[in-house]
C-alpha cells in the first residue's frame, strides 16, 4: 500500500504554527532520538546582533543511507510509532520535524556520519524552503572521522532570528522543553551546550527531594522528585521508570494532572524491578506495562504507585496552601471580592471569613477556579458570599457538585475545612466583642470612680480617641489633641480631595479647639458624615448653657466655612458629660426636640446637636451589642482581670477593638512641615483621599 506524500504547500500549512524555538527543539530531539548523549548548538552574530551562522551537532548514530527515503520523504504518518520503540523517549511526529527549518532559514544542510558493519560513511543532504518535498544528497563515502553523528547547518538565517531573540525566547523554550529529560539523564552524561555553555534549568526548579527510598515487597525503589516552577512544554507530570542500568523503561502520567493548579512535577523511579519490563502499545493504542517474564508481580508496581501518590499528596498540600493565598491576593487586586467598609470591625471579620473560605475551596478543588474570567470570578465569589450570609454553608457542596465531582474523601475534607473557617470567624468575633466590653468597663472606671483621679484631657479624651467606635462604626479619626480649626480644615480637605495645602479661616472663633472629630463616607449613599465631640469631666463640670454655647461656636464656624459644607456633607455635634446643672437649660432644649424621637437631641437645623450623659453612651453600646453578647454568653464580670490599675495604666492597655489612630499626612505632601502634626511621616495604608 502506498502512503500519501505531502507537497511543499501542504508541509508549510501543516507546520505554519511552529515557532523558531520549537523548530530548533525538533532538531535537538532528532539527535536524542538517534541515541545522542551530547548536543552542541553554535551560532555566530554580526555587529547588529543578527545571527549569521547557526548549527546543531549531535553524536547520535547518524542517518543510515538505506533509511534516507524513509526519513526524508514527508508522509502523513509517523515513522516513530512502533511497539519496538515505545519504551524509549522517541519524540518525532509525522516525519515532518526535519522540515521545520523554513521558520529559521532558507536552506538546511545535514552532514552525517554513520557506521555500517565496521566501516564509517559520510554523506550530506540539502533542502531548500522553496521545495520542501525534495532534497539533494551526495554519494556515501568512507569517512576519515571514525565517530558517528550529524551536523545540521542553517543557511541564510532569517533576519528575525537575532541574538536577543535566541537568548530570551529560544533559550527559555529549550529549558522548558528539555528540563524533565535532562533531569532524568543527569547521571548519564547527557547534555545540551550552547556556544560551549551548558543549558541550565535550575531557575525553573521550585522544589526537589532526592534519594527517596520506597520498599514494596522484595523490591527497593530509589525515587527523585522535582517540582517545576513552570510547566514543561507539551508533557504531563509523569512517572519515569528506569532500570538499574539507567535505561528508561516506562512512563505514565501521575494522577495530579488537570487539577486546575500549577503543581507541575516529575518523579524518577530507579530499580532493578524494571529490568524485565517494557512498554508496548495495546489494542486501544494505550501504553501498557507488561512483563517479559513471569517472575515479577504487577501488585508490586501498584503498591509503589500508591505510595508515591501519597508522597505527592503531602507535597501538594503546602503548595495549595501557598497558592491559595496568591489566588486571594490576585482576586483582591482584580476587584473580585465585594466591597467592605474597612473601618467597620464586623465587616472586616466578614471579609476575612469570605477570603478564608475561598482559600479553603481552592485547596480542596483548584479546578473550580481554573480558566474563570473576571465576570465568572465575581459571580462565583458573590454566590459563596450570599450562602455565608444565610448561614447555609452546606449549599457550597451543591454549587461545587455542579462544577466538579467531589470524591467522598474530598467532600469530608471540605466539610472539615469550612468548619475550621467558621470557627476562626467566631473566635475573631468573640475576641472583638470581649475586648470592646473590657474597654468599656475600663472607661466606666475612669468616668465614675473618683479615686482614679482621671483627667479630662490626659485620660478621658485619650480613652475616647482609642474607642471612638462608641459614637458610631466605620468612622476615621480626623483630629484629636485639640488642633485649631485651620489645621482641622487642612486634614478635612486632604481626606476628601487629597489637598495638603495650608488653610486659612476668617472667623473670630478660628482658634477654638475641639476635642474630637471623626469622619466617615457612606459609599452606598455618597454621604460624608462627620461627628464633633466635646468631652467634659464627669465630676468637675456640669453641663449647662455655657457648655452648649461652646458647641454652638463650633457649629457657627463650620456653617460659615464653605469648604466644610456641601450637599452630601452632614455634621453632628455631641456634648458629653455626667450631669446637667441646676438651671434646667439642657433639659428644656432636649424637651423641645422630643418630637423628633431621638434621645439627647438638643438642636436641629442644617446640623444636629446632641447632649449625652456618659452613662447614656455606655448604655447605647450595651444595647447595640446585647444580641451578640447573649448569643456568645459572655460573662462580663470576668472580663476585668486587672484589679489595681491606675488611670494611666488603663490608657496604655491594648485591645483588638482599639480604633485606628489619628490621620497622618506624609511629610512629602505638606506645605507646612514645621507643624507638629504635619511632621509625622505615617499614614495608614487603608486611608486614601476620596472624592464626594
C-alpha positions in Angstrom: 0.0 0.0 0.0 1.4 3.4 -1.0 1.5 6.2 1.6 0.2 9.7 0.8 3.1 12.1 0.4 2.9 15.8 1.3 3.9 18.6 -1.1 5.7 21.9 -0.2 2.4 23.8 0.3 0.9 21.0 2.4 4.0 20.9 4.5 4.0 24.6 5.2 0.3 24.5 6.0 0.9 21.6 8.5 3.8 23.4 10.1 2.8 27.0 9.9 2.1 27.3 13.7 5.6 26.1 14.5 7.7 28.8 16.1 11.5 29.0 15.6 12.1 27.9 19.2 10.1 24.7 18.6 11.8 24.1 15.3 15.2 24.1 17.0 13.9 21.8 19.7 12.8 19.3 16.9 16.4 19.0 15.7 17.6 18.5 19.2 15.1 15.8 19.8 16.1 14.1 16.5 19.6 13.9 17.9 18.4 12.4 21.2 16.1 10.0 19.3 19.2 8.8 17.4 20.9 8.0 20.7 23.0 11.1 21.1 24.4 12.0 24.5 25.7 15.4 23.6 24.0 18.2 21.6 26.1 21.2 20.7 24.4 24.4 19.4 26.6 27.1 17.9 25.8 30.5 16.5 27.8 33.5 15.2 26.4 37.0 15.1 27.3 40.3 13.4 27.7 43.8 14.8 23.9 44.3 14.7 23.4 41.1 16.8 21.8 39.3 13.9 22.7 35.6 13.8 24.7 34.8 10.6 25.6 31.2 11.3 23.7 28.5 13.2 24.4 24.8 13.6 23.3 21.9 15.8 25.7 19.0 16.2 24.9 15.6 17.8 26.8 12.4 18.5 23.9 10.2 17.7 24.0 7.2 15.3 23.8 9.3 12.2 21.4 8.8 9.2 21.8 5.4 7.6 21.9 5.7 3.8 19.4 3.0 3.3 16.9 4.8 5.6 17.2 8.1 3.8 14.0 7.9 1.9 12.0 6.8 4.9 13.3 9.6 7.0 13.2 12.5 4.5 10.2 11.8 2.3 7.4 13.6 4.1 4.3 11.4 4.7 1.2 11.7 6.7 2.2 9.0 9.2 4.8 8.9 11.9 7.9 6.7 11.3 8.3 6.5 15.1 5.2 4.9 16.4 6.0 1.3 16.8 5.8 -1.2 19.6 9.5 -1.8 19.3 10.3 1.8 20.1 7.6 2.9 22.6 9.8 2.1 25.6 12.3 4.9 24.5 11.7 8.6 24.6 11.1 8.8 20.9 9.8 12.3 20.2 9.4 12.9 16.4 5.9 13.1 15.0 4.5 12.6 11.4 8.0 12.5 9.9 7.9 16.3 9.4 10.2 17.5 12.2 13.3 17.8 10.0 11.4 20.2 7.7 10.6 22.9 10.2 13.8 24.7 9.3 11.9 27.1 7.0 10.9 29.1 10.1 14.7 29.7 10.7 16.5 29.8 7.4 16.1 29.5 3.6 18.1 26.3 3.4 19.3 23.5 5.7 22.2 21.1 5.3 22.6 17.8 7.0 26.2 16.3 7.2 26.1 12.9 8.7 28.4 10.0 9.6 27.0 6.6 10.2 28.5 3.2 10.8 27.8 0.2 8.6 29.3 -3.1 9.9 32.9 -2.0 10.7 33.1 1.0 8.4 32.2 4.7 8.8 30.5 6.5 6.0 29.8 10.2 5.3 27.2 12.0 3.0 25.3 15.2 3.1 21.7 16.3 2.4 20.4 19.7 1.4 16.8 21.0 1.4 15.5 24.4 0.1 12.5 26.0 1.7 11.0 26.6 -1.7 10.9 22.9 -2.4 10.3 21.1 0.9 9.2 17.9 -0.8 12.6 17.4 -2.5 16.1 17.0 -1.2 19.5 16.6 -2.8 22.2 14.4 -1.5 25.8 13.4 -2.1 27.0 9.9 -2.5 28.2 8.0 0.5 31.9 8.0 1.0 34.2 6.3 3.5 34.8 8.8 6.3 38.1 9.7 7.8 36.4 10.6 11.0 35.6 7.5 13.0 32.8 8.9 15.1 29.1 8.9 14.2 26.9 11.9 14.4 25.1 14.6 12.5 25.6 18.4 11.9 22.6 20.4 10.9 23.6 23.8 9.4 21.0 26.5 8.7 21.9 28.6 5.7 20.7 32.2 5.0 19.3 32.8 8.5 16.1 34.8 8.6 16.5 38.4 10.0 14.1 37.9 13.0 16.5 35.2 14.4 18.7 37.6 16.4 20.9 37.1 19.4 18.4 38.8 21.7 15.6 36.5 20.4 17.8 33.5 20.9 18.9 34.4 24.4 15.3 35.1 25.6 12.6 33.3 23.7 14.5 30.3 22.3 16.6 29.7 25.5 13.6 29.8 27.8 11.7 27.5 25.5 14.6 25.0 25.4 14.7 25.0 29.2 11.0 24.1 29.5 11.3 21.6 26.6 14.2 19.5 27.9 14.3 20.1 31.7 12.5 16.8 32.5 14.6 14.8 30.1 18.0 16.3 31.2 17.0 15.8 34.9 16.3 12.1 34.2 19.6 11.7 32.4 21.7 13.9 34.7 23.9 10.9 35.8 24.3 9.6 32.2 26.4 12.4 30.8 23.7 13.7 28.5 23.9 17.4 27.9 23.0 20.3 25.7 25.5 23.1 25.1 25.1 26.5 23.5 28.4 28.1 22.4 30.2 25.8 24.9 27.9 26.7 27.8 25.6 24.1 29.3 21.9 24.6 29.1 21.0 25.2 32.7 17.4 24.9 34.1 17.9 25.4 37.8 15.8 28.6 37.7 12.7 26.7 36.8 13.0 24.1 39.6 10.9 25.1 42.6 11.4 22.1 44.8 13.4 18.8 44.8 13.8 15.8 47.0 16.3 13.1 46.0 17.1 9.7 47.3 13.6 8.8 48.4 13.7 5.1 49.3 10.4 3.2 48.9 10.2 -0.5 49.8 7.5 -2.6 48.1 7.6 -6.3 48.7 11.0 -7.6 48.0 12.0 -4.6 45.8 13.6 -1.3 46.7 12.9 1.8 44.6 15.1 4.9 44.6 13.0 8.0 43.7 13.8 11.6 42.9 11.1 14.3 43.0 11.2 17.6 41.1 8.5 20.3 41.2 8.8 22.8 38.3 8.2 26.5 38.6 6.8 26.5 35.0 5.1 23.7 33.1 7.4 21.7 30.9 6.4 22.0 27.2 4.0 19.5 25.8 4.2 17.0 28.6 2.2 16.0 31.6 3.5 15.5 35.1 4.7 11.9 34.9 6.4 8.9 36.5 9.6 7.9 34.7 10.7 4.3 35.4 14.4 3.5 34.9 16.1 0.2 35.3 19.4 -0.3 37.2 21.4 0.3 34.0 20.0 3.8 33.8 17.8 2.8 30.8 14.4 4.4 30.5 11.7 1.7 30.6 8.2 3.2 31.1 6.4 6.4 31.7 2.8 7.3 32.7 1.1 10.5 33.9 0.5 10.9 37.6 -3.0 11.5 38.9 -2.3 15.2 39.7 -2.7 16.4 36.2 -5.6 18.6 35.0 -6.3 19.7 38.6 -6.5 23.4 37.8 -3.4 24.3 39.8 0.2 24.7 38.9 1.6 21.7 40.7 4.0 20.7 37.8 6.2 17.8 38.8 8.2 14.8 37.7 9.0 11.6 39.6 12.0 9.5 38.6 11.9 5.9 39.8 15.0 3.7 39.5 15.0 0.0 40.4 16.1 -3.4 39.1 12.4 -4.2 39.2 12.1 -2.6 35.8 14.9 -4.7 34.2 12.4 -7.2 32.7 9.7 -4.8 31.9 8.9 -2.9 28.7 6.0 -0.9 27.4 4.0 -1.7 24.3 1.0 -0.3 22.6 -2.1 -2.4 23.3 -5.1 -2.8 21.1 -6.6 0.5 22.3 -3.4 2.4 21.3 -2.5 3.0 25.0 0.8 2.4 26.7 0.7 -0.7 28.9 3.2 -2.1 31.3 3.9 -5.8 30.7 6.2 -8.4 31.9 8.6 -10.1 29.6 9.0 -12.9 32.2 6.6 -14.1 34.9 8.9 -13.7 37.9 7.6 -10.2 38.9 4.2 -9.1 40.1 2.0 -6.2 38.9 0.9 -5.7 42.5 4.3 -4.5 43.4 4.1 -1.8 40.9 0.5 -0.8 42.0 1.7 -0.6 45.6 4.6 1.6 44.5 2.4 4.0 42.7 0.0 4.2 45.6 2.9 5.1 48.0 4.2 7.7 45.5 0.7 9.2 45.1 0.6 9.6 48.9 4.0 11.3 48.8 2.8 13.7 46.1 -0.3 14.5 48.0 1.8 15.5 51.0 3.9 17.7 48.7 0.9 19.2 47.0 -0.9 20.3 50.2 1.5 23.0 51.3 1.8 24.1 47.7 -2.0 24.6 47.5 -1.9 26.5 50.8 0.7 28.9 49.4 -1.0 29.2 46.1 -4.5 29.8 47.7 -3.0 32.9 49.3 -1.7 34.0 46.0 -5.1 33.5 44.4 -6.9 35.5 47.1 -4.3 38.4 46.7 -4.8 38.3 43.0 -8.6 38.4 43.4 -8.2 41.3 45.7 -6.2 43.2 43.1 -8.7 42.4 40.4 -11.6 43.7 42.4 -13.3 40.3 42.6 -14.3 40.4 46.2 -17.4 42.5 47.4 -16.6 45.9 48.8 -16.5 46.1 52.6 -16.1 49.1 54.8 -12.6 48.9 56.1 -13.3 50.9 59.3 -16.1 48.5 60.4 -14.7 45.7 62.5 -17.7 43.5 61.8 -17.4 43.8 58.1 -13.6 43.2 58.4 -14.4 39.9 60.1 -16.9 39.0 57.4 -14.4 39.9 54.6 -11.7 37.7 56.3 -14.2 34.8 56.5 -15.0 35.1 52.8 -11.4 35.2 51.8 -10.6 32.2 54.1 -13.5 30.2 52.6 -12.2 30.9 49.1 -8.8 29.7 50.1 -10.2 26.5 51.6 -12.3 25.8 48.5 -9.2 26.2 46.3 -7.2 23.9 48.5 -9.9 21.2 48.0 -10.6 21.7 44.3 -8.5 24.2 42.4 -10.2 23.2 39.2 -13.3 25.3 40.2 -11.2 28.4 39.8 -9.4 27.4 36.6 -9.9 29.5 33.4 -12.6 31.7 35.0 -12.9 35.2 33.5 -13.4 38.3 35.8 -17.2 38.2 35.5 -17.3 34.5 36.4 -14.9 35.0 39.3 -17.1 37.8 40.7 -20.3 35.8 40.2 -18.8 32.7 41.9 -17.5 34.7 44.9 -20.8 36.6 45.2 -22.7 33.3 45.4 -20.4 32.0 48.1 -20.8 35.3 50.0 -24.7 35.0 49.8 -24.6 31.5 51.1 -22.3 32.5 54.0 -24.7 35.4 54.8 -27.5 32.9 55.0 -25.6 30.6 57.3 -26.1 27.7 54.9 -22.5 26.7 54.1 -23.7 23.2 53.2 -25.0 24.6 50.0 -21.4 25.2 48.9 -21.4 21.4 48.2 -24.3 21.8 45.7 -22.5 24.6 43.8 -19.3 22.6 43.7 -21.1 19.5 42.5 -22.4 21.4 39.5 -18.8 22.2 38.6 -16.8 19.1 39.5 -17.4 15.7 41.0 -16.1 15.5 44.6 -14.9 12.2 45.9 -16.3 11.3 49.4 -12.8 12.0 50.8 -12.7 15.5 49.3 -16.3 16.2 50.4 -15.4 15.3 54.0 -12.2 17.3 53.8 -14.1 20.3 52.5 -16.7 20.0 55.3 -14.0 20.0 57.9 -12.2 22.9 56.3 -15.4 25.0 56.2 -16.0 24.2 59.9 -12.5 25.5 60.7 -13.1 28.7 58.7 -16.4 29.3 60.5 -14.8 28.6 63.9 -12.0 31.0 63.1 -14.5 33.7 62.3 -16.4 33.1 65.5 -13.2 33.3 67.6 -12.3 36.6 66.0 -15.8 37.9 66.7 -15.7 36.8 70.3 -12.3 38.4 70.8 -13.5 41.7 69.3 -16.7 41.8 71.4 -14.8 40.7 74.5 -12.2 43.4 74.1 -14.9 46.0 73.5 -16.6 45.1 76.7 -13.3 45.2 78.5 -12.5 48.7 77.1 -16.0 50.0 78.1 -15.6 48.6 81.6 -12.3 50.4 82.0 -13.8 53.5 80.5 -16.6 53.4 83.1 -14.0 53.1 85.9 -12.3 56.3 84.6 -15.6 58.2 84.4 -17.4 57.0 87.6 -14.7 56.2 90.1 -13.4 59.4 91.8 -10.5 57.6 93.3 -9.0 57.2 89.8 -8.4 61.0 89.6 -8.9 60.8 85.8 -8.2 64.0 83.9 -10.3 65.3 81.1 -7.5 65.6 78.5 -4.9 63.0 79.5 -7.3 60.2 80.3 -10.9 60.7 79.2 -10.1 62.2 75.8 -7.3 59.7 75.2 -9.7 56.8 76.0 -12.3 58.2 73.6 -9.7 58.5 70.9 -8.9 54.8 71.3 -12.6 53.9 71.4 -14.4 56.4 69.1 -16.5 53.5 67.8 -18.7 54.2 70.8 -20.0 57.1 68.8 -20.5 55.0 65.6 -19.0 52.3 63.5 -17.0 52.8 60.3 -15.5 56.2 61.2 -12.0 57.5 60.9 -10.3 59.8 63.5 -9.6 63.0 61.7 -8.4 65.1 64.6 -7.8 64.9 68.3 -5.4 66.6 70.8 -7.4 69.8 70.3 -5.9 71.2 66.9 -7.1 74.6 65.8 -9.7 74.8 63.1 -7.4 75.8 60.3 -5.5 72.5 60.8 -8.8 70.6 61.0 -9.8 72.1 57.6 -6.5 71.1 56.1 -7.0 67.5 57.2 -10.6 67.6 56.1 -9.6 68.8 52.6 -6.9 66.1 52.4 -9.3 63.2 53.2 -11.9 64.5 50.7 -9.7 65.7 47.9 -6.1 64.8 48.6 -5.4 68.5 49.1 -2.5 69.2 51.5 -2.1 73.0 51.2 -2.3 75.2 54.2 -5.7 76.6 55.0 -6.8 80.0 56.4 -10.2 80.7 58.0 -11.6 84.2 58.5 -13.8 83.7 61.6 -13.5 85.1 65.2 -13.6 81.5 66.6 -11.0 80.0 64.3 -8.5 79.5 67.2 -11.0 77.4 69.2 -10.0 73.8 69.7 -12.4 70.8 69.5 -11.8 67.6 71.4 -12.6 65.1 68.7 -13.6 65.0 65.1 -14.3 61.7 63.3 -15.4 61.3 59.7 -16.8 58.5 57.5 -18.0 58.1 54.0 -21.2 56.2 53.3 -20.4 54.8 49.9 -23.8 53.5 49.2 -25.4 57.0 49.5 -22.3 59.0 48.7 -22.6 60.9 52.0 -19.8 62.3 54.1 -20.7 62.1 57.8 -18.8 64.0 60.5 -19.1 63.9 64.3 -17.6 66.7 66.5 -17.4 65.6 70.2 -16.8 67.8 73.2 -16.0 65.8 76.3 -16.5 67.2 79.8 -15.1 66.0 83.1 -17.8 63.8 84.8 -17.1 65.3 88.3 -15.7 68.8 87.8 -18.0 70.1 85.1 -21.8 70.1 85.0 -23.5 70.7 81.6 -25.4 73.9 81.0 -25.8 76.9 78.7 -22.1 77.8 78.8 -21.0 74.3 77.6 -23.7 74.1 75.0 -22.7 77.6 73.7 -19.2 76.1 73.1 -20.8 73.6 70.8 -22.7 76.4 69.0 -19.5 78.2 68.4 -18.1 75.2 66.6 -21.5 74.9 64.8 -21.3 78.6 63.7 -17.8 78.4 62.4 -18.3 75.2 60.4 -21.5 76.5 58.9 -19.8 79.7 57.8 -16.9 78.0 56.1 -18.0 76.7 52.6 -15.1 74.2 52.5 -16.7 72.3 55.4 -20.0 72.1 53.6 -21.6 70.5 50.6 -24.9 68.9 49.6 -23.6 65.5 50.6 -21.8 66.5 53.8 -23.5 66.1 57.2 -22.4 67.2 60.7 -23.4 66.0 64.1 -22.2 67.6 67.4 -22.0 65.8 70.7 -21.7 67.4 74.1 -20.8 64.6 76.6 -20.7 65.0 80.4 -22.0 63.4 83.6 -24.6 65.7 85.0 -26.7 68.8 84.0 -26.5 71.9 86.0 -29.5 73.2 88.1 -30.6 75.8 85.5 -32.7 73.3 83.6 -31.4 74.8 80.3 -30.2 71.5 78.8 -33.4 69.6 79.8 -35.5 72.3 78.2 -33.5 72.1 74.9 -33.9 68.3 74.8 -37.6 68.6 75.7 -38.3 70.9 72.8 -36.7 68.4 70.4 -38.5 65.4 71.8 -40.9 65.4 68.9 -38.2 64.1 66.6 -37.9 60.9 68.7 -34.1 61.0 69.1 -32.6 60.6 72.6 -30.4 63.6 73.6 -31.2 65.8 70.5 -30.9 69.4 71.7 -31.0 71.3 68.4 -31.8 70.6 64.7 -31.3 72.8 61.6 -28.7 72.2 59.0 -26.8 70.3 61.6 -27.8 68.2 64.7 -26.6 68.9 68.2 -26.8 66.2 70.9 -26.2 66.3 74.6 -25.3 62.9 76.2 -24.5 61.7 79.6 -21.6 59.3 79.9 -24.0 56.7 81.2 -26.1 57.0 78.0 -23.0 56.5 75.8 -22.2 53.2 77.7 -25.8 52.1 77.7 -26.2 52.6 73.9 -23.1 50.4 73.4 -24.6 47.7 75.5 -27.9 47.8 73.6 -26.1 47.6 70.3 -24.1 44.6 71.4 -26.6 42.9 73.5 -27.8 40.3 71.0 -24.2 39.3 70.3 -23.4 39.3 74.0 -26.3 36.9 74.7 -25.5 34.6 71.8 -21.9 34.3 72.8 -22.7 34.1 76.5 -20.0 36.5 77.7 -19.6 36.8 81.4 -18.9 40.5 81.8 -18.0 40.2 85.5 -15.0 38.0 84.5 -13.7 40.5 81.9 -11.9 42.9 84.2 -9.0 40.7 85.5 -6.6 43.6 86.4 -7.9 44.8 89.8 -5.5 47.6 90.7 -4.8 49.7 87.6 -4.2 53.4 87.6 -5.8 55.8 85.1 -2.6 55.9 83.1 -2.3 52.1 83.2 -5.8 51.8 81.6 -5.0 54.3 78.9 -1.9 52.2 77.9 -3.8 48.9 77.6 -4.0 47.5 74.1 -7.1 45.7 72.7 -8.1 44.3 69.4 -11.1 46.7 69.4 -8.9 49.8 69.6 -9.7 52.3 66.9 -7.1 53.3 64.4 -5.0 56.3 65.4 -5.3 59.9 64.2 -4.9 60.6 60.4 -1.3 61.2 59.4 -0.3 63.1 56.3 3.1 62.1 54.7 5.8 64.7 55.1 6.4 64.9 51.4 2.9 66.2 50.9 3.0 69.1 53.4 3.2 72.8 52.8 4.0 73.4 56.4 6.4 70.7 57.7 7.1 72.7 60.9 3.6 71.9 62.1 3.7 69.3 64.9 1.0 67.1 63.4 2.3 67.6 59.9 5.8 66.4 60.7 4.5 62.8 61.0 5.5 60.7 58.1 3.0 57.9 58.7 -0.4 57.4 57.0 -2.5 54.3 57.5 -2.4 52.3 54.3 -6.2 52.0 54.1 -6.8 55.7 54.4 -7.0 57.3 50.9 -8.5 60.6 49.7 -12.0 60.2 48.3 -14.0 62.5 46.1 -17.5 63.0 47.4 
